[in-house]
Amino acid sequence: MLDAEPWIQCFPAAASPTTPWTVLFFPHSGGSAGSYQHLAAQLADMARTACVQYPGRAERQGEPLFADVHALADQMAEVLARVREGGPVIFFGHSLGAVVAYEVVRRMPDQRQIVLVVSGHPAPSRIRLPALDSVSERSEDPDEPLIDLIRSLGGADTELLGHPVLRRMFLPVIRGDLMAHSSYHPEADSAVSCPVVALMGAMDPLTNSADVQAWGQHTSLSLRVHRLPGGHFFTNEHTEEVADILRRIMATDLKTPRVRS
């Protein structure tokens, strides 16, 4: 099992999993390890589960926020090189977490037992993020564009905006994450050598079918795309369906040849 505090937080298992799989979650902008407890619980019977804890939040609140996705991926790859045990692993990343997971997988010297699951994110070559550096002419509040974006996407974090103290703690974190995300650019012709499974919400304003299908350009193996109902945070609305997709991945023999689809 992965054990690398403070970088990785392991979720407690109610019973011994029935497969050798591990699922490692990479959070969205503003997210923390706690954001994936519910989804992890859905998989407790089949896998060991853990979540990356980015610096600057939760118990790492006193640390500087990360400003560069590539530098973060370098650090995570070093951590995993020290603690990763044998056995197959799903790297699951949602939104920002999708490109962080992708870059970490790229740095893994042996990707034969990895499946990359990218959720709510266009292919790295198709990223188009909303600008956050413009302030609404109708408001003197510099946080308004960011707040409008958060509300438009929904998700559990939206509830924090109604609490002044939590809002002051939360907004700098998500702003830092989004700034790091917006400055991210993949290396030319970058790709992974493991299967990729892409999940998208049918009503997600940040993705479309063409941009998600373009993940196929970033893997030398197979791409499978699953379209689910909901917006950007369809993973919260349809947790059981997402868990079922992950279970089907874990029921597949990674030694079986895969065909791109």
HELIX and SHEET records of a PDB file:
HELIX    1   1 ALA A   33  TYR A   36  5                                   4    
HELIX    2   2 GLN A   37  GLN A   42  1                                   6    
HELIX    3   3 ALA A   58  ARG A   60  5                                   3    
HELIX    4   4 VAL A   69  VAL A   83  1                                  15    
HELIX    5   5 LEU A   96  ARG A  106  1                                  11    
HELIX    6   6 PRO A  124  ARG A  126  5                                   3    
HELIX    7   7 GLU A  144  LEU A  153  1                                  10    
HELIX    8   8 ALA A  156  GLY A  162  5                                   7    
HELIX    9   9 PRO A  164  SER A  182  1                                  19    
HELIX   10  10 SER A  209  GLN A  213  1                                   5    
HELIX   11  11 ALA A  214  HIS A  218  5                                   5    
HELIX   12  12 PHE A  234  GLU A  237  1                                   4    
HELIX   13  13 THR A  239  MET A  250  1                                  12    
SHEET    1   A 7 ILE A   8  CYS A  10  0                                        
SHEET    2   A 7 ALA A  47  VAL A  52 -1                                        
SHEET    3   A 7 TRP A  21  PHE A  26  1                                        
SHEET    4   A 7 VAL A  89  HIS A  94  1                                        
SHEET    5   A 7 ILE A 114  SER A 119  1                                        
SHEET    6   A 7 VAL A 196  GLY A 201  1                                        
SHEET    7   A 7 LEU A 223  LEU A 228  1                                        
END                                                                             
